[in-house]
Amino acid sequence: MVNYPQLLLLGAFAGLTIFLGLPLAALQRVSARTKGFLNAFSIGILIFLIVDVLGHAWGSTGDAAYAAFAGKGSVGNAVLDLIAMFGGLAVGFLGLTWYGGQFMKDTFVRSSVTETNVAAAGGAGQDREFKLMQQTNAYRLSMMIAIGIGVHNFSEGLAIGQSYASGAIGLALILIVGFAAHNATEGFGIAGPLTGLSNRPSGRFLLVTGLVGGLPTFIGTELGSLWSSTLAYIFFLAIAGGALVYVSFLMYNSGRRQVTNNILMLGIFIGLLAGFLSDLLITLGGA
């Protein structure tokens, strides 16, 4: 039997496996083609997570709506579930869109101006300034990805905690194993924009992004273990799905500037396969 302190420790482990993928950011001698492929591979993993997360959220929402339509459930509960689903999507997607605009707007504007100046003048000093701006964009994109993954991992922690609260200890353990396996690959998503930079990312920055992306699993586990609520489960899964959609678009836009569309699509496809196959292995293992 798993006691409460052990549950919290396992919840932290499930999220902090994200650090296994972060060392990728330390690679410096990486071609644009390789970097673009790794970025695309990360997009594929994120797309899998979107399908997985929103599939679970919509499954519960659709069941409630169908039960209400058939006269076997509460119409009020079905309406609340739909509000939680679409409201969570709005918070995750549109909320991060607004936040990203505030957080990255000045950098992108200055970057485009600098790029124009470099093309016109060709000065070494301006070229260094442009490379510095590109690096700043990479750091900010990496942090945005970490935030999106952190929101997603918070919902995963809620699922672990609420399974424990409802008495489904076995399910909670299965979720911990499954989420730990997935989070080990999510570190690639954070590290992807940072590979091949002229200056290697500091250990402090990687530590911060890892905590932003992984620690919410622990926080969600603790909060979710205090009560069991289908409505909250749907809402936070929807937030996670919306956040991951936003992050995937950011990474796709970045990837289009690095590699051809063929390489980009191949990387996304392989990332999708990796996500689904890892989920299959977990299921075949008894999850």
Beta strands, then each sheet from edge to edge (+ up, - down):
end
